[in-house]
């Protein structure tokens, strides 16, 4: 692993431990060249996913973009970073388990909405307002009207 500070090609692993949910390994590394320490995260990747955009462009799946969207939707909600990571890991696992190498961006958005709906209604509404591109207050009112049948989310998981 190359050092992010000086570019040294050879760094040493000083400590490895699994993440809380066991889906990744965190490694503390040391660079012999500059003496800096840094952390890397290693995850299992079942297949290379390609996202098919609405205009038929194909781009590599970006896990961090997904995580950033979920973090924004869940900002100032009663969830810690580990819980958000478990949510993102679950979404990624579902995408990889689908067996498809190409996934439509629309399908990813719907999967995120379905997951957030089960976890936190405020995060669900926040994500939906951007994802569904509400242009008028009436669009938002219609969406909120459909939410009256939703079950209460489980905040203590």
C-alpha positions in Angstrom: 0.0 0.0 0.0 1.4 3.4 -1.0 1.9 6.0 1.7 -0.6 8.9 1.1 1.8 11.4 2.6 5.1 10.7 0.8 4.3 8.2 -1.8 6.6 5.5 -0.5 5.5 2.2 -2.1 6.2 -0.1 0.9 4.3 0.4 4.2 4.0 -1.9 7.1 0.8 -3.1 8.7 1.0 -2.5 12.5 -2.5 -3.6 13.6 -5.5 -5.3 11.9 -9.0 -5.7 13.3 -12.4 -6.4 11.9 -15.0 -3.7 11.9 -17.9 -4.0 14.2 -20.2 -5.8 11.7 -17.4 -7.9 10.4 -17.8 -6.7 6.8 -14.4 -5.1 6.6 -10.9 -5.0 8.1 -9.3 -1.9 9.4 -5.5 -1.8 9.2 -3.2 0.7 10.9 -0.2 1.2 8.7 3.2 2.8 9.2 5.4 4.4 6.5 9.1 3.7 7.0 9.9 6.6 4.6 8.3 9.5 6.4 7.2 7.9 9.7 3.5 8.8 9.3 0.7 6.4 10.4 -2.6 6.0 8.5 -5.6 3.7 8.4 -6.9 1.6 5.5 -10.1 -0.3 5.2 -10.3 -3.6 3.3 -13.8 -4.9 2.1 -14.9 -7.9 0.2 -16.1 -7.0 -3.3 -18.2 -9.8 -4.9 -18.3 -8.2 -8.4 -17.4 -5.0 -10.2 -20.6 -3.0 -10.4 -21.4 -0.6 -13.2 -24.1 2.0 -12.8 -26.3 2.7 -15.9 -27.4 6.4 -15.7 -30.7 7.7 -17.0 -29.0 8.9 -20.3 -27.5 5.3 -20.7 -24.0 6.4 -19.7 -22.1 3.7 -17.8 -19.9 4.6 -14.8 -18.2 2.5 -12.2 -20.2 2.1 -8.9 -18.9 4.5 -6.3 -19.5 3.2 -2.7 -18.5 6.6 -1.2 -21.0 8.5 -3.3 -23.7 6.2 -1.9 -22.4 6.6 1.6 -22.3 10.4 1.2 -25.9 10.5 0.1 -27.1 8.3 3.0 -25.0 10.5 5.5 -26.7 13.7 4.1 -30.1 12.2 4.5 -29.4 11.0 8.0 -27.6 14.2 9.2 -28.6 15.3 12.7 -30.6 12.1 13.2 -30.0 9.7 16.2 -27.7 7.4 14.3 -23.9 7.0 14.7 -21.4 6.5 11.9 -21.3 2.7 12.5 -25.0 2.4 12.0 -24.8 4.4 8.8 -22.0 2.1 7.6 -24.1 -1.0 8.3 -26.9 0.5 6.2 -24.6 1.3 3.3 -23.0 -2.2 3.6 -26.5 -3.7 3.4 -27.4 -1.8 0.3 -24.1 -2.7 -1.4 -24.5 -6.4 -0.5 -28.0 -6.4 -2.0 -26.7 -4.8 -5.2 -23.9 -7.3 -5.4 -26.1 -10.3 -4.6 -28.5 -9.4 -7.4 -26.2 -11.2 -9.8 -26.1 -8.3 -12.2 -22.9 -6.4 -13.1 -24.9 -3.5 -14.5 -27.3 -1.7 -12.1 -29.6 1.1 -13.2 -29.2 4.3 -11.1 -33.0 4.3 -10.7 -32.8 0.9 -9.0 -30.1 2.1 -6.6 -32.2 5.1 -5.7 -35.3 2.9 -5.0 -33.2 0.5 -2.9 -31.9 3.4 -0.8 -35.4 4.8 -0.4 -36.8 1.4 0.6 -34.0 1.0 3.2 -34.4 4.5 4.6 -38.1 4.1 4.8 -37.6 1.1 7.2 -35.0 2.9 9.2 -36.0 6.6 9.6 -38.9 8.5 8.0 -37.1 11.8 8.2 -34.1 10.5 6.4 -36.5 8.8 3.9 -38.2 12.1 3.2 -34.9 14.0 2.9 -33.5 11.5 0.4 -36.8 11.3 -1.5 -37.0 15.1 -1.9 -33.7 15.1 -3.7 -34.1 11.8 -5.5 -37.7 12.4 -6.7 -36.8 16.0 -7.6 -39.8 17.7 -6.0 -40.4 20.9 -8.0 -43.5 22.2 -6.3 -44.9 22.1 -2.8 -47.8 20.0 -4.2 -45.3 17.2 -5.2 -44.1 17.2 -1.6 -47.7 17.2 -0.2 -48.6 14.2 -2.4 -45.5 12.3 -1.2 -46.3 13.0 2.5 -49.9 11.9 2.0 -48.6 8.5 0.8 -46.5 8.2 4.0 -49.5 8.1 6.3 -49.6 4.3 5.9 -46.0 3.8 6.9 -45.2 1.8 10.0 -43.1 3.4 12.7 -39.3 2.9 12.1 -37.1 1.0 14.6 -34.6 3.6 16.0 -33.0 1.2 18.6 -31.3 -1.3 16.2 
